[in-house]
Amino acid sequence: MFGDIRAKKSSHPWAALRPYLKANSGKSSKNVISDDATGIPIFGGNGINGWATEALYETPAVIAGRVGQQCGVIHISKGPCWVTDNAIVLSIEDNDVLNIVYLAKAFHYAPIRERVKQLDLPFINQSMLLDYPLPLPPLELQNQFASIVEKVESIKIGYQQSLADLEALYSALSHQAFKGDLDLSRVPLPGIELKEEKAVVTDSVQARPDENFALNLPEIDNVLGALKSAEERKALIAQWLEAYRGQMGTTPFSVQRFMSAAQTRLAELCPDNDFELGANDYEYIKAWVFESIGSGTLTQEFDDTGNHVQLKATQV
């Protein structure tokens, strides 16, 4: 598609990209570090290492480690961010020529890092990036590539979520087992021919949602406070989870459904903010699930049809 950048083989013309890019150095993040997940990541040479109270850059950018072991390591920011003085920031000046995803991947595969690592003190400067020749394919081809990358990343996130859900299931089963509450007669045991049965124990978070189920999350007064403060957001998530539990009926609990509904509700309540729920918020949900199992407001049931464990609201 684009050729072999390391071997300098490509059917597309090669060019230094200085005419189409703007380079800047980052700044110290000491005065903008936040204890809360603000949605504004702080990028250093090794990637995201915290959250900022304000953004240094608002538009998508390619971020390159500047010195030391992370020298030449490439990252991409697709939204507002802060970049420390351990990195260089490349912004596209001509969007009719370059796509940010292609630019990041092209620099990633360029052998800049291997060359500078041979120095006693590895470093790169802005000119090394701006003047490094790379293939310059048509923008349409770059955009097609970027679309494929984004779809693959979306699938990757889905698999990562599935792994997290399986971890949650394992923790829940272990928790119940050592409390004496786990009924092993409801769980497939070793000795069952799993290859023949194709039995898979999954958490209820992976259960197929009832398509007719509509989750309605209540409006809140201080949505901006919840976006800025991890503690306020934790309280909001707990409030919405209780609302969800009250609407479940006999429908299995689904983390995926809840997070999707919560993200949509946040967007409705605060349309000018592109905040996204993250790993910490998932941990709040997982902790709530364990507490609910412990208190008996959620119960584990084995679905013989689907051959998996489900979480359901306790019916009064």
C-alpha positions in Angstrom: 0.0 0.0 0.0 2.7 2.5 1.0 5.8 0.4 0.5 8.7 -0.4 2.9 9.9 2.8 4.6 12.8 1.1 6.3 14.1 -0.2 3.0 13.2 3.1 1.3 11.0 1.3 -1.3 7.7 2.9 -2.3 5.8 3.5 -5.4 4.8 6.9 -4.0 6.9 10.0 -4.2 9.3 10.6 -1.2 9.3 14.0 0.4 10.4 15.8 3.6 7.1 16.9 5.2 8.3 20.3 6.6 6.1 22.3 4.2 3.0 20.6 5.6 3.8 20.3 9.3 4.4 22.5 12.3 6.7 21.4 15.1 6.8 22.5 18.7 8.3 21.3 22.0 6.2 20.4 25.0 6.2 22.2 28.3 6.5 21.1 31.9 3.3 19.7 33.3 4.1 20.4 36.9 1.5 23.2 37.3 -1.3 21.4 35.4 -1.3 17.9 36.9 -4.7 16.8 38.1 -5.5 13.9 40.5 -8.8 13.5 38.6 -9.4 11.9 35.2 -10.1 15.2 33.4 -10.2 13.7 29.9 -7.2 15.8 29.0 -4.2 13.4 28.9 -0.6 14.4 29.6 1.7 12.9 27.0 5.4 12.4 27.7 8.0 10.4 25.8 6.5 7.2 27.0 2.9 8.0 26.2 0.1 9.1 28.6 1.3 9.5 32.1 -1.4 11.5 33.8 -4.2 14.1 33.4 -4.1 17.8 33.0 -6.3 20.7 34.2 -6.0 22.4 30.8 -4.9 21.6 27.3 -1.6 22.8 25.7 -2.8 21.6 22.3 -6.3 21.4 21.1 -6.0 19.7 17.7 -4.8 16.2 16.7 -1.1 15.8 16.9 1.8 13.3 16.5 4.0 13.1 19.6 7.6 11.9 19.5 9.8 11.1 22.5 12.7 13.6 22.5 15.5 12.1 24.7 16.7 9.0 26.4 15.2 5.5 26.1 11.9 6.9 24.7 13.6 8.9 22.0 11.8 8.5 18.8 8.8 6.6 20.2 5.7 7.8 18.4 2.2 8.4 19.9 -0.9 10.1 18.5 -3.4 12.4 20.2 -6.7 12.9 18.6 -8.0 15.6 20.9 -7.0 18.2 23.5 -3.9 17.2 25.4 -0.9 18.5 27.3 2.6 17.4 26.1 5.7 17.6 28.4 9.1 18.9 27.6 10.3 15.3 27.0 8.5 15.2 23.7 8.1 17.0 20.3 4.7 17.8 18.9 3.9 17.6 15.2 0.7 19.3 13.9 -0.6 19.1 10.4 -0.7 22.5 8.7 -2.2 21.3 5.4 -5.1 18.8 5.9 -5.4 18.4 2.1 -2.1 16.6 2.0 -1.7 14.6 5.2 -3.9 12.4 7.5 -2.8 12.4 11.1 -3.1 8.6 11.4 -1.0 8.0 8.3 1.6 10.5 9.6 1.9 8.8 13.0 2.2 5.3 11.4 4.8 6.5 8.8 7.0 8.0 11.5 6.5 4.8 13.6 7.9 2.6 10.9 10.7 5.0 9.9 14.1 3.9 11.3 14.8 7.2 13.1 14.7 5.5 16.5 17.2 2.9 15.6 19.7 5.5 14.3 19.6 7.8 17.3 19.8 5.0 19.8 23.4 4.4 18.7 24.4 7.8 20.1 25.9 8.1 23.6 23.0 10.4 24.5 20.0 9.5 22.3 18.0 12.5 21.2 16.0 13.9 18.3 15.2 17.5 17.4 12.4 19.0 15.4 14.5 19.2 12.2 15.2 15.5 12.3 11.4 14.9 12.0 10.5 17.7 9.7 13.3 16.9 7.2 13.0 13.1 7.3 11.8 11.8 3.8 8.7 9.7 3.9 6.4 8.4 1.2 3.6 10.9 0.3 0.7 8.9 -1.1 -2.6 10.6 -2.2 -4.8 11.8 0.7 -7.6 9.5 -0.4 -5.4 6.5 0.1 -4.2 7.8 3.5 -7.8 8.3 4.6 -8.7 4.7 3.5 -5.8 3.4 5.6 -6.9 5.6 8.6 -10.4 4.2 8.4 -9.1 0.6 8.5 -6.9 1.4 11.4 -9.8 3.0 13.4 -12.0 -0.1 12.8 -9.2 -2.5 13.9 -8.6 -0.4 17.0 -12.4 -0.5 17.8 -12.3 -4.3 17.5 -9.2 -4.4 19.7 -11.0 -2.3 22.4 -13.9 -4.7 22.3 -11.6 -7.7 22.9 -9.8 -5.8 25.7 -13.3 -5.2 27.2 -14.1 -8.9 26.9 -10.9 -9.8 28.7 -11.7 -7.3 31.5 -15.2 -8.9 31.8 -13.7 -12.4 32.1 -11.4 -11.1 34.8 -14.5 -9.7 36.6 -16.2 -13.0 36.3 -13.2 -14.9 37.7 -13.0 -12.4 40.6 -16.8 -12.8 41.3 -16.7 -16.6 41.2 -13.6 -16.6 43.5 -15.3 -14.2 45.9 -18.4 -16.3 46.1 -16.5 -19.5 46.4 -14.5 -18.4 49.5 -17.7 -17.0 51.1 -19.3 -20.4 50.7 -22.0 -19.0 48.4 -21.0 -20.6 45.1 -23.2 -23.5 44.0 -20.8 -25.6 41.9 -23.8 -27.6 40.5 -24.6 -24.5 38.5 -21.1 -24.3 36.9 -19.6 -26.7 34.4 -16.8 -28.8 36.1 -13.6 -30.4 34.7 -14.5 -33.7 33.1 -17.1 -32.2 30.8 -16.0 -32.5 27.2 -15.8 -28.8 26.5 -14.8 -29.3 22.9 -18.0 -31.3 22.2 -20.2 -29.1 24.4 -18.5 -25.8 23.3 -19.5 -24.6 26.8 -18.1 -21.2 27.7 -18.6 -19.6 31.1 -19.0 -15.9 30.6 -20.0 -13.0 32.8 -23.4 -11.6 32.4 -21.7 -8.5 31.0 -21.3 -10.5 27.8 -24.9 -11.7 27.7 -26.8 -10.6 24.6 -28.9 -7.6 25.7 -32.7 -7.7 25.2 -33.1 -5.4 22.3 -36.5 -4.2 23.6 -34.9 -3.0 26.9 -34.5 0.8 27.1 -32.3 2.1 29.9 -33.3 5.5 31.2 -30.7 7.3 33.4 -31.9 10.3 35.5 -30.7 13.9 34.9 -28.2 15.3 37.4 -27.6 18.9 38.5 -23.8 19.1 38.4 -22.7 17.1 35.4 -19.6 19.2 34.8 -18.5 18.5 38.4 -18.8 14.8 37.7 -16.7 15.1 34.6 -13.9 16.9 36.4 -14.0 15.1 39.7 -13.4 11.3 40.0 -15.2 11.2 43.4 -18.3 13.0 42.0 -18.3 10.8 39.0 -18.0 7.7 41.2 -21.1 8.9 43.0 -22.9 9.6 39.8 -22.1 6.1 38.4 -23.4 4.6 41.6 -26.6 6.6 41.3 -27.1 5.6 37.7 -26.3 1.9 38.5 -29.0 1.9 41.1 -31.4 3.4 38.6 -30.4 0.6 36.1 -30.9 -2.1 38.7 -34.4 -0.8 39.4 -35.3 -1.0 35.7 -33.7 -4.5 35.0 -36.7 -6.7 35.8 -35.6 -10.1 34.6 -33.1 -8.7 32.1 -29.5 -9.7 32.8 -27.1 -7.0 33.9 -24.7 -5.8 31.2 -21.7 -3.6 31.8 -21.5 -2.9 28.1 -25.1 -1.7 28.0 -24.7 0.5 31.1 -21.5 2.1 29.9 -23.0 2.8 26.5 -26.1 4.4 28.1 -24.0 6.4 30.5 -21.8 7.7 27.8 -24.8 8.7 25.7 -26.5 10.4 28.7 -23.3 12.4 29.5 -23.2 13.6 25.9 -26.9 14.6 26.1 -26.4 16.5 29.4 -23.1 18.1 28.3 -23.0 18.3 24.5 -20.0 20.6 24.4 -17.7 18.2 26.2 -16.2 15.1 24.6 -15.4 13.3 27.8 -15.3 9.5 27.6 -15.6 7.0 30.4 -12.4 5.1 31.0 -10.8 2.3 32.9 -11.2 3.9 36.3 -14.9 4.3 35.7 -15.1 0.6 34.8 -13.4 -0.2 38.1 -16.2 1.7 39.9 -18.8 -0.4 38.1 -17.0 -3.6 38.9 -16.7 -2.7 42.6 -20.5 -1.9 42.7 -21.3 -5.3 41.1 -19.3 -7.1 43.8 -20.9 -5.0 46.6 -24.4 -5.8 45.1 -23.6 -9.5 45.0 -22.4 -9.3 48.6 -25.6 -7.5 49.7 -27.9 -9.8 47.7 -29.3 -7.1 45.5 -27.8 -8.9 42.5 -27.8 -12.6 42.2 -25.8 -15.0 40.0 -27.9 -17.4 37.9 -26.8 -20.0 35.4 -28.5 -19.8 32.0 -28.8 -23.3 30.7 -29.7 -22.1 27.2 -26.8 -19.8 26.7 -24.5 -21.9 29.0 -23.2 -18.9 30.9 -23.5 -17.2 34.3 -25.8 -14.1 34.4 -26.3 -11.4 37.0 -29.9 -10.5 37.7 -31.6 -8.1 40.0 -33.1 -9.7 43.1 -36.9 -9.7 42.8 -38.7 -8.5 45.9 
